[in-house]
Amino acid sequence: MTESLVDAASRWVAECYPWNSYHLLESLVWLDRVAPESREAVRLATLTHDMERAFPGPDSPVMRGLGDTEYNAAHSARSARIVGSWLREHGADSVLISDVEALIRAHEDGGWPDANAVQAADSLSFLDTNIDLFLGFVTSGKHTARDVRRKFEYMYDRIQLPDAKALARPLLEEALARLNRLDQEAKT
């Protein structure tokens, strides 16, 4: 039996992006919860949407702040190129590759039902798995509590699927409560 592309991509994510693969792997878990009948392209895009971060290089986008829309566009485009190349190497057909690339390019903003599902899964996984990372940014001084609060709220606000937004609400509330506690501790 041959390995499915989703299984191969899961292995690729885990092997090449160990410092934050959990976010990508959990994105797929969240997608299966909010859009269980998703096509292979949606599943692959959800699973690999941040893979450019696993391959730093001279063309890696530079973030100028947590709300940097130019960075988001460059990050999405670079991830799409890297994932498209990986899919070609694994024998995916050109229609699937184009579909996955388009979904990855849209993963920050959504814009159509499948892209909105990828975006929602990304946001849910972020609010589920990346809170400690961002609280650490506050503690280390890399980002302010205000900027991290905006990032948490942005990741919630951008969700366009009502059911996903309802699932994200308690995750956001917990993230903000933890951030508020951290901010209060820093002020005492």
N, CA and C atoms as a LAMMPS dump frame, in Angstrom:
ITEM: TIMESTEP
0
ITEM: NUMBER OF ATOMS
564
ITEM: BOX BOUNDS ff ff ff
-5.0000000000000000e+02 5.0000000000000000e+02
-5.0000000000000000e+02 5.0000000000000000e+02
-5.0000000000000000e+02 5.0000000000000000e+02
ITEM: ATOMS id mol type element x y z
1 1 1 N 0.852 -1.187 0
2 1 2 C 0 0 0
3 1 3 C 0.891 1.242 0
4 2 1 N 0.601 2.179 -0.89
5 2 2 C 1.399 3.401 -0.949
6 2 3 C 0.894 4.411 0.073
7 3 1 N 1.831 5.192 0.557
8 3 2 C 1.519 6.22 1.549
9 3 3 C 0.741 7.355 0.882
10 4 1 N -0.299 7.844 1.532
11 4 2 C -1.05 8.97 0.983
12 4 3 C -0.2 10.233 1.054
13 5 1 N -0.526 11.208 0.227
14 5 2 C 0.191 12.486 0.268
15 5 3 C 0.013 13.176 1.61
16 6 1 N -1.166 13.057 2.209
17 6 2 C -1.389 13.679 3.522
18 6 3 C -0.5 13.018 4.57
19 7 1 N -0.387 11.699 4.531
20 7 2 C 0.494 11.006 5.48
21 7 3 C 1.954 11.387 5.245
22 8 1 N 2.36 11.436 3.986
23 8 2 C 3.739 11.822 3.664
24 8 3 C 4.009 13.258 4.096
25 9 1 N 3.045 14.136 3.887
26 9 2 C 3.208 15.534 4.302
27 9 3 C 3.278 15.647 5.822
28 10 1 N 2.507 14.855 6.523
29 10 2 C 2.574 14.859 7.995
30 10 3 C 3.973 14.475 8.464
31 11 1 N 4.534 13.472 7.835
32 11 2 C 5.889 13.037 8.188
33 11 3 C 6.903 14.135 7.853
34 12 1 N 6.757 14.758 6.691
35 12 2 C 7.634 15.857 6.255
36 12 3 C 7.581 17.011 7.251
37 13 1 N 6.384 17.397 7.647
38 13 2 C 6.211 18.476 8.628
39 13 3 C 6.929 18.127 9.929
40 14 1 N 6.702 16.937 10.44
41 14 2 C 7.306 16.532 11.717
42 14 3 C 8.828 16.481 11.635
43 15 1 N 9.344 16.024 10.514
44 15 2 C 10.795 15.888 10.367
45 15 3 C 11.492 17.221 10.111
46 16 1 N 10.881 18.087 9.33
47 16 2 C 11.557 19.312 8.892
48 16 3 C 11.241 20.542 9.729
49 17 1 N 10.212 20.48 10.542
50 17 2 C 9.783 21.67 11.295
51 17 3 C 9.546 21.295 12.755
52 18 1 N 10.539 20.69 13.418
53 18 2 C 10.307 20.169 14.77
54 18 3 C 9.962 21.234 15.807
55 19 1 N 10.399 22.458 15.623
56 19 2 C 10.151 23.481 16.635
57 19 3 C 8.725 24.001 16.633
58 20 1 N 7.946 23.77 15.583
59 20 2 C 6.535 24.176 15.627
60 20 3 C 5.657 23.269 14.767
61 21 1 N 6.077 22.036 14.566
62 21 2 C 5.264 21.113 13.774
63 21 3 C 3.928 20.824 14.444
64 22 1 N 3.905 20.891 15.766
65 22 2 C 2.664 20.593 16.483
66 22 3 C 1.531 21.508 16.018
67 23 1 N 1.848 22.788 15.775
68 23 2 C 0.823 23.722 15.29
69 23 3 C 0.247 23.242 13.956
70 24 1 N 1.111 22.833 13.035
71 24 2 C 0.622 22.395 11.73
72 24 3 C -0.152 21.087 11.834
73 25 1 N 0.372 20.158 12.587
74 25 2 C -0.327 18.875 12.751
75 25 3 C -1.683 19.06 13.423
76 26 1 N -1.744 19.936 14.409
77 26 2 C -3.021 20.213 15.079
78 26 3 C -3.973 21.011 14.187
79 27 1 N -3.436 21.784 13.253
80 27 2 C -4.307 22.473 12.289
81 27 3 C -5.156 21.462 11.53
82 28 1 N -4.533 20.352 11.155
83 28 2 C -5.278 19.31 10.446
84 28 3 C -6.332 18.674 11.348
85 29 1 N -6.01 18.483 12.617
86 29 2 C -6.996 17.957 13.573
87 29 3 C -8.188 18.911 13.662
88 30 1 N -7.903 20.21 13.758
89 30 2 C -8.986 21.2 13.829
90 30 3 C -9.788 21.234 12.529
91 31 1 N -9.113 21.122 11.378
92 31 2 C -9.839 21.081 10.108
93 31 3 C -10.808 19.907 10.1
94 32 1 N -10.346 18.762 10.55
95 32 2 C -11.224 17.586 10.577
96 32 3 C -12.418 17.793 11.497
97 33 1 N -12.277 18.669 12.455
98 33 2 C -13.39 18.96 13.363
99 33 3 C -14.382 19.953 12.747
100 34 1 N -13.874 20.988 12.063
101 34 2 C -14.772 22.034 11.545
102 34 3 C -15.209 21.792 10.101
103 35 1 N -14.436 21.01 9.356
104 35 2 C -14.784 20.725 7.957
105 35 3 C -14.346 19.297 7.627
106 36 1 N -15.017 18.315 8.231
107 36 2 C -14.553 16.927 8.138
108 36 3 C -14.572 16.33 6.733
109 37 1 N -15.312 16.895 5.836
110 37 2 C -15.392 16.355 4.473
111 37 3 C -14.445 17.071 3.515
112 38 1 N -13.437 17.743 4.033
113 38 2 C -12.533 18.536 3.192
114 38 3 C -11.787 17.677 2.177
115 39 1 N -11.611 18.284 1.004
116 39 2 C -10.867 17.628 -0.073
117 39 3 C -9.385 17.503 0.295
118 40 1 N -8.678 16.664 -0.445
119 40 2 C -7.247 16.449 -0.214
120 40 3 C -6.464 17.759 -0.283
121 41 1 N -6.774 18.623 -1.226
122 41 2 C -6.043 19.89 -1.363
123 41 3 C -6.189 20.749 -0.113
124 42 1 N -7.374 20.795 0.448
125 42 2 C -7.617 21.585 1.662
126 42 3 C -6.844 20.981 2.826
127 43 1 N -6.851 19.67 2.925
128 43 2 C -6.117 18.985 3.994
129 43 3 C -4.611 19.238 3.865
130 44 1 N -4.085 19.139 2.659
131 44 2 C -2.653 19.374 2.449
132 44 3 C -2.27 20.821 2.737
133 45 1 N -3.082 21.759 2.281
134 45 2 C -2.783 23.175 2.528
135 45 3 C -2.82 23.484 4.02
136 46 1 N -3.797 22.944 4.706
137 46 2 C -3.901 23.161 6.153
138 46 3 C -2.669 22.616 6.863
139 47 1 N -2.262 21.447 6.489
140 47 2 C -1.141 20.767 7.126
141 47 3 C 0.2 21.451 6.87
142 48 1 N 0.335 22.146 5.748
143 48 2 C 1.65 22.659 5.331
144 48 3 C 1.718 24.174 5.203
145 49 1 N 0.713 24.895 5.649
146 49 2 C 0.606 26.324 5.351
147 49 3 C 1.764 27.182 5.837
148 50 1 N 2.519 26.759 6.828
149 50 2 C 3.643 27.547 7.358
150 50 3 C 5.004 26.941 7.036
151 51 1 N 5.09 26.043 6.085
152 51 2 C 6.332 25.288 5.893
153 51 3 C 7.525 26.128 5.475
154 52 1 N 7.331 27.323 4.967
155 52 2 C 8.497 28.133 4.611
156 52 3 C 9.354 28.419 5.834
157 53 1 N 8.76 28.454 6.999
158 53 2 C 9.521 28.722 8.221
159 53 3 C 10.47 27.573 8.566
160 54 1 N 10.241 26.407 8.009
161 54 2 C 11.123 25.26 8.243
162 54 3 C 12.381 25.323 7.381
163 55 1 N 12.393 26.227 6.412
164 55 2 C 13.502 26.314 5.462
165 55 3 C 14.003 27.754 5.351
166 56 1 N 14.624 28.274 6.414
167 56 2 C 15.111 29.648 6.349
168 56 3 C 16.153 29.801 5.24
169 57 1 N 16.112 30.95 4.601
170 57 2 C 17.055 31.216 3.521
171 57 3 C 17.084 32.689 3.194
172 58 1 N 17.88 33.068 2.197
173 58 2 C 18.011 34.488 1.866
174 58 3 C 16.704 35.125 1.389
175 59 1 N 15.772 34.304 0.914
176 59 2 C 14.483 34.844 0.468
177 59 3 C 13.403 34.743 1.546
178 60 1 N 13.799 34.388 2.768
179 60 2 C 12.823 34.333 3.87
180 60 3 C 12.295 35.73 4.153
181 61 1 N 10.986 35.875 4.282
182 61 2 C 10.439 37.198 4.59
183 61 3 C 10.846 37.649 5.988
184 62 1 N 10.956 38.958 6.145
185 62 2 C 11.33 39.548 7.432
186 62 3 C 10.092 40.214 8.026
187 63 1 N 9.748 39.81 9.243
188 63 2 C 8.578 40.363 9.931
189 63 3 C 8.956 41.674 10.612
190 64 1 N 8.159 42.698 10.384
191 64 2 C 8.397 43.998 10.992
192 64 3 C 7.406 44.284 12.118
193 65 1 N 6.798 43.262 12.623
194 65 2 C 5.81 43.38 13.688
195 65 3 C 4.771 42.294 13.52
196 66 1 N 4.026 42.037 14.574
197 66 2 C 3.064 40.934 14.542
198 66 3 C 1.901 41.162 13.584
199 67 1 N 1.627 42.379 13.213
200 67 2 C 0.527 42.654 12.297
201 67 3 C 0.992 43.012 10.9
202 68 1 N 2.173 42.582 10.505
203 68 2 C 2.801 42.957 9.24
204 68 3 C 2.137 42.224 8.069
205 69 1 N 1.272 42.924 7.336
206 69 2 C 0.543 42.298 6.228
207 69 3 C 1.461 41.963 5.052
208 70 1 N 2.506 42.762 4.833
209 70 2 C 3.458 42.438 3.764
210 70 3 C 4.186 41.133 4.087
211 71 1 N 4.558 40.966 5.349
212 71 2 C 5.188 39.71 5.766
213 71 3 C 4.222 38.545 5.533
214 72 1 N 2.967 38.704 5.947
215 72 2 C 1.993 37.618 5.781
216 72 3 C 1.884 37.187 4.322
217 73 1 N 1.846 38.165 3.405
218 73 2 C 1.741 37.844 1.979
219 73 3 C 2.996 37.125 1.488
220 74 1 N 4.168 37.619 1.877
221 74 2 C 5.422 36.989 1.446
222 74 3 C 5.578 35.596 2.061
223 75 1 N 5.214 35.473 3.329
224 75 2 C 5.264 34.177 4.025
225 75 3 C 4.345 33.17 3.328
226 76 1 N 3.149 33.588 2.988
227 76 2 C 2.19 32.694 2.336
228 76 3 C 2.68 32.283 0.949
229 77 1 N 3.195 33.247 0.19
230 77 2 C 3.687 32.944 -1.16
231 77 3 C 4.892 32.004 -1.113
232 78 1 N 5.808 32.241 -0.185
233 78 2 C 6.996 31.389 -0.074
234 78 3 C 6.603 29.98 0.377
235 79 1 N 5.683 29.878 1.334
236 79 2 C 5.202 28.553 1.747
237 79 3 C 4.57 27.822 0.57
238 80 1 N 3.777 28.528 -0.227
239 80 2 C 3.132 27.905 -1.389
240 80 3 C 4.174 27.367 -2.366
241 81 1 N 5.233 28.137 -2.613
242 81 2 C 6.289 27.679 -3.529
243 81 3 C 6.986 26.422 -2.993
244 82 1 N 7.329 26.451 -1.714
245 82 2 C 8.046 25.316 -1.113
246 82 3 C 7.172 24.064 -1.11
247 83 1 N 5.924 24.219 -0.73
248 83 2 C 5.013 23.065 -0.698
249 83 3 C 4.73 22.575 -2.116
250 84 1 N 4.541 23.495 -3.055
251 84 2 C 4.332 23.093 -4.449
252 84 3 C 5.491 22.262 -4.979
253 85 1 N 6.701 22.685 -4.663
254 85 2 C 7.889 21.937 -5.08
255 85 3 C 7.9 20.542 -4.448
256 86 1 N 7.578 20.471 -3.163
257 86 2 C 7.534 19.175 -2.476
258 86 3 C 6.476 18.267 -3.114
259 87 1 N 5.324 18.83 -3.433
260 87 2 C 4.263 18.032 -4.06
261 87 3 C 4.702 17.515 -5.431
262 88 1 N 5.386 18.367 -6.221
263 88 2 C 5.882 17.913 -7.524
264 88 3 C 6.857 16.743 -7.341
265 89 1 N 7.753 16.874 -6.357
266 89 2 C 8.723 15.802 -6.082
267 89 3 C 8.031 14.5 -5.67
268 90 1 N 6.826 14.612 -5.14
269 90 2 C 6.087 13.429 -4.688
270 90 3 C 5.013 12.981 -5.684
271 91 1 N 5.102 13.482 -6.912
272 91 2 C 4.255 12.991 -7.989
273 91 3 C 2.82 13.477 -7.996
274 92 1 N 2.531 14.556 -7.285
275 92 2 C 1.16 15.093 -7.291
276 92 3 C 0.84 15.665 -8.67
277 93 1 N -0.421 15.614 -9.048
278 93 2 C -0.796 16.16 -10.351
279 93 3 C -0.867 17.683 -10.289
280 94 1 N -0.773 18.304 -11.446
281 94 2 C -0.66 19.765 -11.525
282 94 3 C -1.899 20.484 -10.991
283 95 1 N -3.068 19.901 -11.144
284 95 2 C -4.291 20.535 -10.633
285 95 3 C -4.264 20.572 -9.104
286 96 1 N -3.885 19.469 -8.488
287 96 2 C -3.784 19.425 -7.027
288 96 3 C -2.74 20.427 -6.54
289 97 1 N -1.604 20.47 -7.197
290 97 2 C -0.538 21.393 -6.795
291 97 3 C -1.025 22.834 -6.86
292 98 1 N -1.656 23.216 -7.957
293 98 2 C -2.171 24.589 -8.098
294 98 3 C -3.199 24.914 -7.023
295 99 1 N -4.053 23.965 -6.737
296 99 2 C -5.092 24.146 -5.721
297 99 3 C -4.465 24.351 -4.339
298 100 1 N -3.512 23.497 -3.976
299 100 2 C -2.845 23.616 -2.673
300 100 3 C -2.108 24.944 -2.581
301 101 1 N -1.388 25.31 -3.628
302 101 2 C -0.646 26.577 -3.615
303 101 3 C -1.588 27.764 -3.419
304 102 1 N -2.712 27.771 -4.115
305 102 2 C -3.675 28.875 -3.971
306 102 3 C -4.221 28.939 -2.549
307 103 1 N -4.526 27.802 -1.976
308 103 2 C -5.048 27.77 -0.604
309 103 3 C -4.003 28.247 0.402
310 104 1 N -2.756 27.874 0.212
311 104 2 C -1.703 28.334 1.124
312 104 3 C -1.505 29.84 0.978
313 105 1 N -1.509 30.342 -0.258
314 105 2 C -1.37 31.799 -0.449
315 105 3 C -2.499 32.557 0.245
316 106 1 N -3.66 31.93 0.39
317 106 2 C -4.831 32.587 0.998
318 106 3 C -5.005 32.26 2.477
319 107 1 N -4.091 31.514 3.087
320 107 2 C -4.362 30.999 4.436
321 107 3 C -4.449 32.078 5.503
322 108 1 N -3.898 33.248 5.282
323 108 2 C -4.001 34.321 6.275
324 108 3 C -5.328 35.067 6.171
325 109 1 N -5.866 35.172 4.961
326 109 2 C -7.054 36.002 4.736
327 109 3 C -8.305 35.245 4.326
328 110 1 N -8.168 34.013 3.889
329 110 2 C -9.336 33.289 3.405
330 110 3 C -9.839 33.911 2.117
331 111 1 N -11.143 33.826 1.894
332 111 2 C -11.711 34.473 0.727
333 111 3 C -12.717 33.631 -0.038
334 112 1 N -12.684 32.332 0.126
335 112 2 C -13.683 31.433 -0.453
336 112 3 C -13.812 30.254 0.511
337 113 1 N -14.832 29.444 0.387
338 113 2 C -15.097 28.443 1.426
339 113 3 C -13.903 27.569 1.823
340 114 1 N -13.188 27.007 0.859
341 114 2 C -12.053 26.153 1.222
342 114 3 C -10.942 26.955 1.903
343 115 1 N -10.661 28.14 1.399
344 115 2 C -9.628 28.988 2.018
345 115 3 C -10.052 29.418 3.416
346 116 1 N -11.332 29.67 3.603
347 116 2 C -11.828 30.024 4.938
348 116 3 C -11.661 28.858 5.914
349 117 1 N -11.796 27.635 5.419
350 117 2 C -11.602 26.458 6.277
351 117 3 C -10.136 26.328 6.687
352 118 1 N -9.219 26.545 5.741
353 118 2 C -7.785 26.501 6.065
354 118 3 C -7.462 27.575 7.096
355 119 1 N -7.96 28.774 6.855
356 119 2 C -7.713 29.891 7.775
357 119 3 C -8.271 29.599 9.169
358 120 1 N -9.468 29.079 9.238
359 120 2 C -10.079 28.774 10.538
360 120 3 C -9.274 27.711 11.28
361 121 1 N -8.853 26.678 10.571
362 121 2 C -8.052 25.626 11.211
363 121 3 C -6.728 26.182 11.717
364 122 1 N -6.116 27.079 10.943
365 122 2 C -4.877 27.736 11.371
366 122 3 C -5.117 28.533 12.646
367 123 1 N -6.171 29.332 12.667
368 123 2 C -6.467 30.148 13.85
369 123 3 C -6.771 29.291 15.07
370 124 1 N -7.581 28.266 14.889
371 124 2 C -7.906 27.385 16.015
372 124 3 C -6.653 26.718 16.568
373 125 1 N -5.815 26.225 15.686
374 125 2 C -4.586 25.587 16.15
375 125 3 C -3.664 26.598 16.817
376 126 1 N -3.566 27.794 16.255
377 126 2 C -2.75 28.836 16.884
378 126 3 C -3.223 29.084 18.313
379 127 1 N -4.516 29.292 18.48
380 127 2 C -5.062 29.586 19.812
381 127 3 C -4.978 28.378 20.744
382 128 1 N -4.834 27.208 20.184
383 128 2 C -4.729 25.979 20.966
384 128 3 C -3.281 25.618 21.303
385 129 1 N -2.341 25.933 20.398
386 129 2 C -0.97 25.429 20.559
387 129 3 C 0.118 26.485 20.704
388 130 1 N -0.117 27.706 20.277
389 130 2 C 0.972 28.692 20.226
390 130 3 C 0.923 29.754 21.314
391 131 1 N 0.021 29.634 22.25
392 131 2 C -0.102 30.659 23.292
393 131 3 C 1.159 30.732 24.148
394 132 1 N 1.685 29.597 24.573
395 132 2 C 2.906 29.613 25.386
396 132 3 C 4.057 30.289 24.647
397 133 1 N 4.187 30.016 23.361
398 133 2 C 5.233 30.643 22.557
399 133 3 C 5.113 32.161 22.603
400 134 1 N 3.901 32.665 22.424
401 134 2 C 3.706 34.114 22.382
402 134 3 C 3.787 34.746 23.768
403 135 1 N 3.385 34.036 24.791
404 135 2 C 3.594 34.545 26.151
405 135 3 C 5.091 34.626 26.442
406 136 1 N 5.843 33.681 25.918
407 136 2 C 7.298 33.727 26.045
408 136 3 C 7.895 34.934 25.35
409 137 1 N 7.296 35.358 24.24
410 137 2 C 7.758 36.569 23.563
411 137 3 C 7.589 37.787 24.46
412 138 1 N 6.496 37.818 25.215
413 138 2 C 6.265 38.93 26.148
414 138 3 C 7.304 38.881 27.264
415 139 1 N 7.484 37.72 27.846
416 139 2 C 8.438 37.56 28.949
417 139 3 C 9.853 37.945 28.524
418 140 1 N 10.236 37.563 27.311
419 140 2 C 11.593 37.844 26.828
420 140 3 C 11.767 39.281 26.344
421 141 1 N 10.655 39.993 26.155
422 141 2 C 10.73 41.354 25.644
423 141 3 C 10.747 41.441 24.124
424 142 1 N 10.611 40.321 23.437
425 142 2 C 10.596 40.332 21.97
426 142 3 C 9.384 41.094 21.44
427 143 1 N 8.234 40.925 22.113
428 143 2 C 7.008 41.637 21.743
429 143 3 C 6.338 42.127 23.016
430 144 1 N 5.593 43.213 22.896
431 144 2 C 4.875 43.748 24.053
432 144 3 C 3.596 42.952 24.291
433 145 1 N 3.085 43.05 25.509
434 145 2 C 1.807 42.403 25.828
435 145 3 C 0.705 42.965 24.935
436 146 1 N 0.759 44.238 24.655
437 146 2 C -0.254 44.87 23.795
438 146 3 C -0.231 44.262 22.39
439 147 1 N 0.977 44.084 21.837
440 147 2 C 1.088 43.505 20.498
441 147 3 C 0.627 42.045 20.473
442 148 1 N 0.954 41.3 21.509
443 148 2 C 0.534 39.902 21.574
444 148 3 C -0.978 39.816 21.751
445 149 1 N -1.557 40.712 22.538
446 149 2 C -3.019 40.753 22.689
447 149 3 C -3.665 40.98 21.319
448 150 1 N -3.123 41.919 20.56
449 150 2 C -3.653 42.184 19.211
450 150 3 C -3.546 40.949 18.317
451 151 1 N -2.427 40.236 18.423
452 151 2 C -2.24 39.024 17.62
453 151 3 C -3.283 37.97 17.998
454 152 1 N -3.48 37.753 19.299
455 152 2 C -4.488 36.786 19.743
456 152 3 C -5.867 37.174 19.2
457 153 1 N -6.221 38.448 19.333
458 153 2 C -7.534 38.917 18.872
459 153 3 C -7.66 38.82 17.353
460 154 1 N -6.591 39.149 16.647
461 154 2 C -6.589 39.04 15.185
462 154 3 C -6.839 37.596 14.75
463 155 1 N -6.157 36.658 15.402
464 155 2 C -6.306 35.258 15.017
465 155 3 C -7.743 34.776 15.237
466 156 1 N -8.416 35.333 16.216
467 156 2 C -9.828 35.016 16.444
468 156 3 C -10.72 35.773 15.454
469 157 1 N -10.516 37.077 15.349
470 157 2 C -11.4 37.923 14.547
471 157 3 C -11.433 37.527 13.076
472 158 1 N -10.345 37.02 12.557
473 158 2 C -10.286 36.708 11.128
474 158 3 C -11.068 35.45 10.751
475 159 1 N -11.47 34.641 11.717
476 159 2 C -12.202 33.4 11.433
477 159 3 C -13.556 33.747 10.819
478 160 1 N -13.839 33.139 9.664
479 160 2 C -15.069 33.443 8.935
480 160 3 C -16.124 32.342 9.027
481 161 1 N -15.757 31.191 9.584
482 161 2 C -16.719 30.097 9.743
483 161 3 C -17.361 30.198 11.122
484 162 1 N -18.681 30.407 11.201
485 162 2 C -19.335 30.598 12.501
486 162 3 C -19.08 29.473 13.507
487 163 1 N -19.132 28.227 13.071
488 163 2 C -18.889 27.12 14.005
489 163 3 C -17.456 27.142 14.53
490 164 1 N -16.519 27.468 13.669
491 164 2 C -15.115 27.552 14.089
492 164 3 C -14.918 28.718 15.048
493 165 1 N -15.594 29.813 14.777
494 165 2 C -15.474 30.979 15.661
495 165 3 C -15.999 30.64 17.055
496 166 1 N -17.077 29.892 17.121
497 166 2 C -17.621 29.483 18.424
498 166 3 C -16.632 28.584 19.17
499 167 1 N -15.957 27.709 18.457
500 167 2 C -14.946 26.857 19.093
501 167 3 C -13.731 27.665 19.547
502 168 1 N -13.426 28.717 18.817
503 168 2 C -12.243 29.53 19.13
504 168 3 C -12.459 30.467 20.31
505 169 1 N -13.703 30.838 20.573
506 169 2 C -13.967 31.839 21.624
507 169 3 C -13.37 31.456 22.985
508 170 1 N -13.618 30.255 23.503
509 170 2 C -13.02 29.924 24.802
510 170 3 C -11.491 29.851 24.752
511 171 1 N -10.937 29.478 23.614
512 171 2 C -9.478 29.458 23.481
513 171 3 C -8.922 30.875 23.566
514 172 1 N -9.592 31.815 22.892
515 172 2 C -9.18 33.217 22.963
516 172 3 C -9.3 33.738 24.383
517 173 1 N -10.42 33.456 25.031
518 173 2 C -10.625 33.954 26.398
519 173 3 C -9.546 33.442 27.341
520 174 1 N -9.179 32.174 27.213
521 174 2 C -8.117 31.611 28.054
522 174 3 C -6.77 32.255 27.735
523 175 1 N -6.487 32.458 26.454
524 175 2 C -5.223 33.092 26.058
525 175 3 C -5.131 34.508 26.611
526 176 1 N -6.214 35.263 26.504
527 176 2 C -6.211 36.639 27.018
528 176 3 C -6.103 36.663 28.533
529 177 1 N -6.756 35.73 29.209
530 177 2 C -6.661 35.661 30.674
531 177 3 C -5.221 35.376 31.095
532 178 1 N -4.571 34.459 30.411
533 178 2 C -3.175 34.154 30.735
534 178 3 C -2.27 35.346 30.448
535 179 1 N -2.519 36.025 29.345
536 179 2 C -1.733 37.214 29.014
537 179 3 C -1.945 38.306 30.051
538 180 1 N -3.182 38.511 30.469
539 180 2 C -3.477 39.525 31.49
540 180 3 C -2.777 39.2 32.805
541 181 1 N -2.79 37.924 33.194
542 181 2 C -2.078 37.528 34.422
543 181 3 C -0.583 37.804 34.298
544 182 1 N -0.021 37.459 33.172
545 182 2 C 1.407 37.694 32.939
546 182 3 C 1.722 39.184 32.977
547 183 1 N 0.878 39.969 32.349
548 183 2 C 1.067 41.423 32.32
549 183 3 C 0.959 42.013 33.725
550 184 1 N -0.002 41.54 34.517
551 184 2 C -0.156 42.022 35.896
552 184 3 C 1.049 41.637 36.753
553 185 1 N 1.526 40.407 36.588
554 185 2 C 2.708 39.965 37.344
555 185 3 C 3.922 40.826 37.016
556 186 1 N 4.055 41.216 35.763
557 186 2 C 5.197 42.038 35.348
558 186 3 C 5.129 43.435 35.951
559 187 1 N 3.919 43.895 36.238
560 187 2 C 3.742 45.249 36.786
561 187 3 C 3.881 45.292 38.299
562 188 1 N 3.938 44.122 38.951
563 188 2 C 4.057 44.115 40.422
564 188 3 C 5.471 43.833 40.866
